[in-house]
Amino acid sequence: MLERYGMLDAHPIFTPVLPNQHLTKLSSPEVDVKTYQCAMGALMYPMLATCPDIAYTIAALSQHAANPSSEHQHALDHVFHYLHATADHQLVYKQGAPGGETLFGLVDADWASDVNYCKSTSGFLCMLAGGTISWSSKKQGFIALSSTEAEYIAAAHAAKEIVWLRQLISELHQSLPLPTVLHINNQSAIAITKNPEFHDCYTWTLRKWYACSLYGYCHRQVSGAT
């Protein structure tokens, strides 16, 4: 793939995305759309199969496939530089690894990372036998009003994946002797999952956001209807 896109001699870069980079949506393309989309398609395979570390970047860049800019193309080239630097990296699964029989997950959210629509991004990965077996990076479907809300939604998506993985492993006649631990780095989100009183209040908030559009909510606030 690096040879196909002329990146065999590219300068190696050890980060998949530039720090604090925010990609702006355009109404018309600035670079060749077909070339950009072909490169995106080529990167989708390693992202889905062996490179969870580029999931966030590819998910962000794919949102601009219809109207890519020179900034988007630069960020896309950055991914190839990163793959060149990490070509010898691989996922390794070890039988008998310490804690290898325990399935655990890690989750995080990038609150309001989308500068175009102010939506947050959920990300999680699940590990077993010393390696990552499942991962995801996805823009959330609605606007979170706080980092706690964004983290809680991300944790909910990760929890669904963990339930599915445990069921799959059970159907393969393998046992998981210990419960799955989901690591969350937001104390408020952890408190909501543990305290039923907080959970009931937060469930009402989520139902409100699923039932009402952002426009309707803002309109009522401005007009003083609520």
CYANA upper distance limits for C-alpha pairs under 8 A (distance plus 0.5 A):
  1 MET  CA      5 TYR  CA      6.96
  1 MET  CA     42 ALA  CA      7.86
  2 LEU  CA      6 GLY  CA      6.53
  2 LEU  CA      7 MET  CA      5.25
  2 LEU  CA      8 LEU  CA      5.85
  2 LEU  CA     80 PHE  CA      7.50
  2 LEU  CA     84 HIS  CA      7.77
  3 GLU  CA      7 MET  CA      6.35
  3 GLU  CA      8 LEU  CA      5.86
  5 TYR  CA     39 ALA  CA      8.37
  6 GLY  CA     10 ALA  CA      8.42
  7 MET  CA     80 PHE  CA      7.28
  7 MET  CA     81 HIS  CA      7.66
  7 MET  CA     84 HIS  CA      7.98
  8 LEU  CA     84 HIS  CA      7.65
 10 ALA  CA     81 HIS  CA      6.46
 10 ALA  CA     84 HIS  CA      7.63
 11 HIS  CA     81 HIS  CA      6.70
 11 HIS  CA     84 HIS  CA      8.42
 11 HIS  CA     85 ALA  CA      8.46
 12 PRO  CA     81 HIS  CA      5.63
 12 PRO  CA     82 TYR  CA      6.54
 12 PRO  CA     83 LEU  CA      8.47
 12 PRO  CA     84 HIS  CA      6.29
 12 PRO  CA     85 ALA  CA      4.96
 13 ILE  CA     78 HIS  CA      8.00
 13 ILE  CA     81 HIS  CA      5.91
 13 ILE  CA     82 TYR  CA      5.30
 13 ILE  CA     84 HIS  CA      8.25
 13 ILE  CA     85 ALA  CA      6.30
 14 PHE  CA     82 TYR  CA      5.94
 14 PHE  CA     85 ALA  CA      6.58
 14 PHE  CA     86 THR  CA      7.76
 15 THR  CA     82 TYR  CA      6.61
 16 PRO  CA     53 ASP  CA      7.75
 16 PRO  CA     54 ILE  CA      6.49
 16 PRO  CA     57 THR  CA      7.34
 16 PRO  CA     78 HIS  CA      7.29
 16 PRO  CA     79 VAL  CA      5.87
 16 PRO  CA     82 TYR  CA      5.98
 17 VAL  CA     21 GLN  CA      8.07
 17 VAL  CA     57 THR  CA      6.76
 17 VAL  CA     75 ALA  CA      7.45
 17 VAL  CA     78 HIS  CA      7.33
 17 VAL  CA     79 VAL  CA      7.47
 18 LEU  CA     75 ALA  CA      8.10
 22 HIS  CA    113 SER  CA      7.99
 22 HIS  CA    114 ASP  CA      7.73
 22 HIS  CA    115 VAL  CA      7.08
 23 LEU  CA     60 ALA  CA      8.43
 23 LEU  CA     71 GLU  CA      7.95
 23 LEU  CA     72 HIS  CA      7.40
 23 LEU  CA    114 ASP  CA      8.36
 23 LEU  CA    115 VAL  CA      7.86
 24 THR  CA    115 VAL  CA      7.33
 24 THR  CA    116 ASN  CA      6.85
 25 LYS  CA     64 HIS  CA      7.03
 25 LYS  CA     67 ASN  CA      8.12
 25 LYS  CA    116 ASN  CA      6.97
 26 LEU  CA     64 HIS  CA      8.35
 26 LEU  CA     67 ASN  CA      6.40
 26 LEU  CA     68 PRO  CA      7.73
 26 LEU  CA     69 SER  CA      7.80
 27 SER  CA     67 ASN  CA      6.94
 28 SER  CA     67 ASN  CA      5.65
 28 SER  CA     68 PRO  CA      8.23
 29 PRO  CA     33 VAL  CA      7.37
 29 PRO  CA     66 ALA  CA      7.75
 29 PRO  CA     67 ASN  CA      4.49
 29 PRO  CA     68 PRO  CA      5.50
 29 PRO  CA     69 SER  CA      6.31
 30 GLU  CA     67 ASN  CA      7.70
 30 GLU  CA     68 PRO  CA      6.64
 30 GLU  CA     69 SER  CA      5.15
 30 GLU  CA     70 SER  CA      6.72
 31 VAL  CA     36 TYR  CA      8.17
 31 VAL  CA     68 PRO  CA      6.68
 31 VAL  CA     69 SER  CA      6.29
 31 VAL  CA     70 SER  CA      6.70
 31 VAL  CA     73 GLN  CA      8.05
 32 ASP  CA     36 TYR  CA      6.87
 32 ASP  CA     68 PRO  CA      8.36
 33 VAL  CA     37 GLN  CA      6.57
 33 VAL  CA     65 ALA  CA      7.59
 33 VAL  CA     66 ALA  CA      7.28
 33 VAL  CA     67 ASN  CA      7.42
 33 VAL  CA     68 PRO  CA      7.12
 34 LYS  CA     38 CYS  CA      6.52
 35 THR  CA     39 ALA  CA      6.75
 36 TYR  CA     40 MET  CA      6.71
 36 TYR  CA     65 ALA  CA      7.48
 36 TYR  CA     68 PRO  CA      7.76
 36 TYR  CA     73 GLN  CA      7.48
 37 GLN  CA     41 GLY  CA      6.60
 37 GLN  CA     65 ALA  CA      6.46
 38 CYS  CA     42 ALA  CA      6.73
 39 ALA  CA     43 LEU  CA      6.83
 39 ALA  CA     76 LEU  CA      8.49
 40 MET  CA     44 MET  CA      6.78
 40 MET  CA     58 ILE  CA      7.95
 40 MET  CA     61 LEU  CA      8.45
 40 MET  CA     62 SER  CA      7.48
 40 MET  CA     76 LEU  CA      8.27
 41 GLY  CA     45 TYR  CA      7.84
 42 ALA  CA     46 PRO  CA      8.44
 43 LEU  CA     47 MET  CA      6.76
 43 LEU  CA     58 ILE  CA      8.04
 44 MET  CA     48 LEU  CA      6.58
 44 MET  CA     58 ILE  CA      7.84
 45 TYR  CA     49 ALA  CA      6.45
 46 PRO  CA     50 THR  CA      5.71
 46 PRO  CA     51 CYS  CA      5.91
 47 MET  CA     51 CYS  CA      5.20
 47 MET  CA     52 PRO  CA      6.32
 47 MET  CA     53 ASP  CA      8.18
 47 MET  CA     54 ILE  CA      6.45
 47 MET  CA     55 ALA  CA      6.15
 47 MET  CA     58 ILE  CA      8.05
 48 LEU  CA     52 PRO  CA      7.66
 48 LEU  CA     55 ALA  CA      8.22
 50 THR  CA     90 GLN  CA      7.60
 50 THR  CA     91 LEU  CA      7.20
 51 CYS  CA     55 ALA  CA      7.78
 51 CYS  CA     90 GLN  CA      8.49
 52 PRO  CA    135 TRP  CA      6.75
 52 PRO  CA    136 SER  CA      8.19
 54 ILE  CA     58 ILE  CA      6.65
 54 ILE  CA     79 VAL  CA      8.01
 55 ALA  CA     59 ALA  CA      6.51
 55 ALA  CA    136 SER  CA      7.25
 55 ALA  CA    137 SER  CA      6.24
 56 TYR  CA     60 ALA  CA      6.77
 56 TYR  CA    123 GLY  CA      8.13
 56 TYR  CA    137 SER  CA      5.75
 56 TYR  CA    138 LYS  CA      8.06
 57 THR  CA     61 LEU  CA      6.65
 57 THR  CA     79 VAL  CA      8.32
 58 ILE  CA     62 SER  CA      6.41
 59 ALA  CA     63 GLN  CA      7.36
 59 ALA  CA    137 SER  CA      7.07
 59 ALA  CA    138 LYS  CA      7.04
 59 ALA  CA    139 LYS  CA      8.44
 60 ALA  CA     64 HIS  CA      8.18
 61 LEU  CA     65 ALA  CA      7.47
 61 LEU  CA     72 HIS  CA      7.24
 61 LEU  CA     75 ALA  CA      8.33
 61 LEU  CA     76 LEU  CA      7.71
 64 HIS  CA     68 PRO  CA      5.87
 64 HIS  CA     72 HIS  CA      8.03
 68 PRO  CA     72 HIS  CA      6.26
 68 PRO  CA     73 GLN  CA      7.42
 69 SER  CA     73 GLN  CA      6.79
 70 SER  CA     74 HIS  CA      6.60
 71 GLU  CA     75 ALA  CA      6.78
 72 HIS  CA     76 LEU  CA      6.65
 73 GLN  CA     77 ASP  CA      6.66
 74 HIS  CA     78 HIS  CA      6.69
 75 ALA  CA     79 VAL  CA      7.20
 76 LEU  CA     80 PHE  CA      7.47
 77 ASP  CA     81 HIS  CA      6.95
 78 HIS  CA     82 TYR  CA      6.77
 79 VAL  CA     83 LEU  CA      6.72
 80 PHE  CA     84 HIS  CA      6.65
 81 HIS  CA     85 ALA  CA      6.88
 82 TYR  CA     86 THR  CA      6.75
 83 LEU  CA     87 ALA  CA      6.08
 91 LEU  CA    131 GLY  CA      6.52
 91 LEU  CA    132 THR  CA      7.50
 92 VAL  CA    130 GLY  CA      7.50
 92 VAL  CA    131 GLY  CA      6.12
 93 TYR  CA    128 LEU  CA      8.27
 93 TYR  CA    129 ALA  CA      5.78
 93 TYR  CA    130 GLY  CA      5.88
 93 TYR  CA    131 GLY  CA      5.65
 94 LYS  CA    100 GLY  CA      7.94
 94 LYS  CA    129 ALA  CA      6.00
 94 LYS  CA    130 GLY  CA      6.48
 94 LYS  CA    131 GLY  CA      8.34
 95 GLN  CA    100 GLY  CA      7.65
 95 GLN  CA    129 ALA  CA      6.79
 96 GLY  CA    100 GLY  CA      6.81
 96 GLY  CA    101 GLU  CA      8.30
 96 GLY  CA    129 ALA  CA      8.04
 97 ALA  CA    101 GLU  CA      8.43
 97 ALA  CA    129 ALA  CA      6.79
 97 ALA  CA    130 GLY  CA      6.82
 98 PRO  CA    130 GLY  CA      8.44
 99 GLY  CA    129 ALA  CA      7.95
 99 GLY  CA    130 GLY  CA      8.19
100 GLY  CA    128 LEU  CA      6.17
100 GLY  CA    129 ALA  CA      4.34
100 GLY  CA    130 GLY  CA      5.90
101 GLU  CA    128 LEU  CA      7.04
101 GLU  CA    129 ALA  CA      6.50
101 GLU  CA    176 LEU  CA      6.88
101 GLU  CA    177 PRO  CA      7.95
102 THR  CA    128 LEU  CA      6.74
102 THR  CA    129 ALA  CA      8.06
102 THR  CA    176 LEU  CA      6.90
102 THR  CA    177 PRO  CA      7.80
102 THR  CA    178 LEU  CA      6.66
102 THR  CA    179 PRO  CA      8.11
102 THR  CA    180 THR  CA      7.33
103 LEU  CA    126 CYS  CA      7.50
103 LEU  CA    127 MET  CA      6.30
103 LEU  CA    128 LEU  CA      5.47
103 LEU  CA    176 LEU  CA      7.85
103 LEU  CA    179 PRO  CA      8.24
103 LEU  CA    180 THR  CA      5.87
103 LEU  CA    181 VAL  CA      7.91
104 PHE  CA    126 CYS  CA      6.23
104 PHE  CA    127 MET  CA      6.09
104 PHE  CA    128 LEU  CA      7.49
104 PHE  CA    180 THR  CA      5.55
104 PHE  CA    181 VAL  CA      5.45
104 PHE  CA    182 LEU  CA      6.37
104 PHE  CA    183 HIS  CA      8.33
105 GLY  CA    124 PHE  CA      7.52
105 GLY  CA    125 LEU  CA      6.16
105 GLY  CA    126 CYS  CA      4.74
105 GLY  CA    127 MET  CA      6.70
105 GLY  CA    158 ALA  CA      7.93
105 GLY  CA    162 ILE  CA      8.05
105 GLY  CA    180 THR  CA      7.94
105 GLY  CA    181 VAL  CA      6.82
105 GLY  CA    182 LEU  CA      5.11
105 GLY  CA    183 HIS  CA      6.57
106 LEU  CA    124 PHE  CA      6.02
106 LEU  CA    125 LEU  CA      6.01
106 LEU  CA    126 CYS  CA      7.01
106 LEU  CA    182 LEU  CA      6.21
106 LEU  CA    183 HIS  CA      5.24
106 LEU  CA    184 ILE  CA      7.03
107 VAL  CA    122 SER  CA      8.21
107 VAL  CA    123 GLY  CA      6.27
107 VAL  CA    124 PHE  CA      4.69
107 VAL  CA    125 LEU  CA      7.14
107 VAL  CA    154 ALA  CA      7.18
107 VAL  CA    155 ALA  CA      6.63
107 VAL  CA    158 ALA  CA      7.24
107 VAL  CA    182 LEU  CA      7.75
107 VAL  CA    183 HIS  CA      6.77
107 VAL  CA    184 ILE  CA      6.18
107 VAL  CA    185 ASN  CA      8.27
108 ASP  CA    122 SER  CA      6.79
108 ASP  CA    123 GLY  CA      5.90
108 ASP  CA    124 PHE  CA      6.82
108 ASP  CA    151 GLU  CA      6.72
108 ASP  CA    154 ALA  CA      7.05
108 ASP  CA    155 ALA  CA      8.06
108 ASP  CA    184 ILE  CA      7.17
108 ASP  CA    185 ASN  CA      7.47
109 ALA  CA    120 SER  CA      7.30
109 ALA  CA    121 THR  CA      6.00
109 ALA  CA    122 SER  CA      5.12
109 ALA  CA    123 GLY  CA      6.49
109 ALA  CA    147 SER  CA      8.27
109 ALA  CA    150 ALA  CA      6.51
109 ALA  CA    151 GLU  CA      5.69
109 ALA  CA    154 ALA  CA      6.60
110 ASP  CA    120 SER  CA      6.04
110 ASP  CA    121 THR  CA      5.60
110 ASP  CA    122 SER  CA      7.20
110 ASP  CA    147 SER  CA      8.46
110 ASP  CA    150 ALA  CA      8.09
111 TRP  CA    119 LYS  CA      7.70
111 TRP  CA    120 SER  CA      5.00
111 TRP  CA    121 THR  CA      7.10
111 TRP  CA    144 ALA  CA      7.98
111 TRP  CA    146 SER  CA      7.88
111 TRP  CA    147 SER  CA      5.94
111 TRP  CA    150 ALA  CA      6.51
111 TRP  CA    151 GLU  CA      8.44
112 ALA  CA    118 CYS  CA      5.11
112 ALA  CA    119 LYS  CA      5.24
112 ALA  CA    120 SER  CA      4.78
112 ALA  CA    121 THR  CA      7.95
112 ALA  CA    143 ILE  CA      8.10
112 ALA  CA    144 ALA  CA      7.93
113 SER  CA    118 CYS  CA      7.02
113 SER  CA    119 LYS  CA      6.91
113 SER  CA    120 SER  CA      5.86
113 SER  CA    121 THR  CA      7.16
114 ASP  CA    118 CYS  CA      5.46
114 ASP  CA    119 LYS  CA      5.76
114 ASP  CA    120 SER  CA      6.84
114 ASP  CA    121 THR  CA      8.29
115 VAL  CA    119 LYS  CA      8.25
117 TYR  CA    143 ILE  CA      8.46
118 CYS  CA    143 ILE  CA      6.93
119 LYS  CA    139 LYS  CA      7.33
119 LYS  CA    140 GLN  CA      6.77
119 LYS  CA    141 GLY  CA      8.02
119 LYS  CA    142 PHE  CA      6.86
119 LYS  CA    143 ILE  CA      5.33
119 LYS  CA    144 ALA  CA      7.29
120 SER  CA    139 LYS  CA      6.43
120 SER  CA    140 GLN  CA      6.09
120 SER  CA    143 ILE  CA      7.34
120 SER  CA    144 ALA  CA      7.30
120 SER  CA    150 ALA  CA      6.92
121 THR  CA    137 SER  CA      7.35
121 THR  CA    138 LYS  CA      6.05
121 THR  CA    139 LYS  CA      4.76
121 THR  CA    140 GLN  CA      6.06
121 THR  CA    150 ALA  CA      8.33
121 THR  CA    154 ALA  CA      8.45
122 SER  CA    136 SER  CA      8.28
122 SER  CA    137 SER  CA      6.14
122 SER  CA    138 LYS  CA      5.84
122 SER  CA    139 LYS  CA      6.61
122 SER  CA    140 GLN  CA      6.88
122 SER  CA    150 ALA  CA      8.01
122 SER  CA    151 GLU  CA      8.07
122 SER  CA    153 ILE  CA      8.09
122 SER  CA    154 ALA  CA      5.29
123 GLY  CA    135 TRP  CA      7.99
123 GLY  CA    136 SER  CA      5.97
123 GLY  CA    137 SER  CA      4.81
123 GLY  CA    138 LYS  CA      7.00
123 GLY  CA    154 ALA  CA      7.08
124 PHE  CA    135 TRP  CA      6.06
124 PHE  CA    136 SER  CA      6.04
124 PHE  CA    137 SER  CA      7.30
124 PHE  CA    154 ALA  CA      8.04
124 PHE  CA    158 ALA  CA      6.50
125 LEU  CA    132 THR  CA      7.19
125 LEU  CA    133 ILE  CA      8.10
125 LEU  CA    134 SER  CA      6.08
125 LEU  CA    135 TRP  CA      4.60
125 LEU  CA    136 SER  CA      7.04
125 LEU  CA    158 ALA  CA      8.24
126 CYS  CA    132 THR  CA      6.23
126 CYS  CA    133 ILE  CA      6.38
126 CYS  CA    134 SER  CA      5.67
126 CYS  CA    135 TRP  CA      6.81
126 CYS  CA    162 ILE  CA      7.94
127 MET  CA    131 GLY  CA      5.84
127 MET  CA    132 THR  CA      4.75
127 MET  CA    133 ILE  CA      6.04
127 MET  CA    134 SER  CA      7.66
128 LEU  CA    132 THR  CA      6.89
128 LEU  CA    133 ILE  CA      7.01
142 PHE  CA    209 TRP  CA      7.99
142 PHE  CA    210 TYR  CA      8.43
143 ILE  CA    214 LEU  CA      8.25
144 ALA  CA    149 GLU  CA      6.16
144 ALA  CA    150 ALA  CA      5.95
145 LEU  CA    149 GLU  CA      7.15
145 LEU  CA    150 ALA  CA      8.33
146 SER  CA    150 ALA  CA      6.96
147 SER  CA    151 GLU  CA      6.54
148 THR  CA    152 TYR  CA      6.54
148 THR  CA    186 ASN  CA      7.31
148 THR  CA    188 SER  CA      6.46
148 THR  CA    189 ALA  CA      5.84
149 GLU  CA    153 ILE  CA      6.73
149 GLU  CA    189 ALA  CA      7.78
150 ALA  CA    154 ALA  CA      6.76
151 GLU  CA    155 ALA  CA      6.62
151 GLU  CA    184 ILE  CA      8.33
151 GLU  CA    186 ASN  CA      7.33
151 GLU  CA    189 ALA  CA      6.76
152 TYR  CA    156 ALA  CA      6.72
152 TYR  CA    189 ALA  CA      5.77
152 TYR  CA    190 ILE  CA      8.47
153 ILE  CA    157 HIS  CA      6.95
154 ALA  CA    158 ALA  CA      6.82
155 ALA  CA    159 ALA  CA      6.52
155 ALA  CA    182 LEU  CA      8.47
155 ALA  CA    184 ILE  CA      7.79
156 ALA  CA    160 LYS  CA      6.84
157 HIS  CA    161 GLU  CA      7.00
158 ALA  CA    162 ILE  CA      6.74
158 ALA  CA    182 LEU  CA      8.49
159 ALA  CA    163 VAL  CA      6.75
159 ALA  CA    182 LEU  CA      8.10
160 LYS  CA    164 TRP  CA      6.82
161 GLU  CA    165 LEU  CA      6.63
162 ILE  CA    166 ARG  CA      6.63
162 ILE  CA    180 THR  CA      8.17
163 VAL  CA    167 GLN  CA      6.78
164 TRP  CA    168 LEU  CA      6.64
165 LEU  CA    169 ILE  CA      6.59
166 ARG  CA    170 SER  CA      6.63
166 ARG  CA    176 LEU  CA      8.23
167 GLN  CA    171 GLU  CA      6.75
168 LEU  CA    172 LEU  CA      6.89
169 ILE  CA    173 HIS  CA      7.14
169 ILE  CA    174 GLN  CA      6.08
169 ILE  CA    175 SER  CA      7.62
170 SER  CA    174 GLN  CA      5.93
170 SER  CA    175 SER  CA      6.80
184 ILE  CA    189 ALA  CA      8.22
184 ILE  CA    190 ILE  CA      7.37
186 ASN  CA    190 ILE  CA      6.85
187 GLN  CA    191 ALA  CA      6.64
188 SER  CA    192 ILE  CA      6.85
189 ALA  CA    193 THR  CA      7.03
190 ILE  CA    194 LYS  CA      6.92
191 ALA  CA    195 ASN  CA      6.41
191 ALA  CA    198 PHE  CA      8.07
192 ILE  CA    196 PRO  CA      7.81
192 ILE  CA    198 PHE  CA      5.65
192 ILE  CA    199 HIS  CA      5.71
192 ILE  CA    202 TYR  CA      8.11
193 THR  CA    198 PHE  CA      8.41
193 THR  CA    199 HIS  CA      6.91
194 LYS  CA    199 HIS  CA      8.37
195 ASN  CA    199 HIS  CA      6.72
196 PRO  CA    200 ASP  CA      6.65
197 GLU  CA    201 CYS  CA      7.12
198 PHE  CA    202 TYR  CA      6.63
199 HIS  CA    203 THR  CA      6.48
200 ASP  CA    204 TRP  CA      7.06
201 CYS  CA    205 THR  CA      7.13
202 TYR  CA    206 LEU  CA      6.82
203 THR  CA    207 ARG  CA      6.70
204 TRP  CA    208 LYS  CA      6.73
205 THR  CA    209 TRP  CA      6.96
206 LEU  CA    210 TYR  CA      6.68
207 ARG  CA    211 ALA  CA      6.49
208 LYS  CA    212 CYS  CA      6.47
209 TRP  CA    213 SER  CA      7.39
209 TRP  CA    214 LEU  CA      8.20
212 CYS  CA    216 GLY  CA      6.84
212 CYS  CA    217 TYR  CA      7.07
213 SER  CA    217 TYR  CA      6.88
214 LEU  CA    218 CYS  CA      6.65
215 TYR  CA    219 HIS  CA      6.46
216 GLY  CA    220 ARG  CA      6.75
217 TYR  CA    221 GLN  CA      6.91
218 CYS  CA    222 VAL  CA      6.67
219 HIS  CA    223 SER  CA      6.53
220 ARG  CA    224 GLY  CA      6.35
220 ARG  CA    225 ALA  CA      5.43
220 ARG  CA    226 THR  CA      6.44
221 GLN  CA    225 ALA  CA      6.94
221 GLN  CA    226 THR  CA      6.57
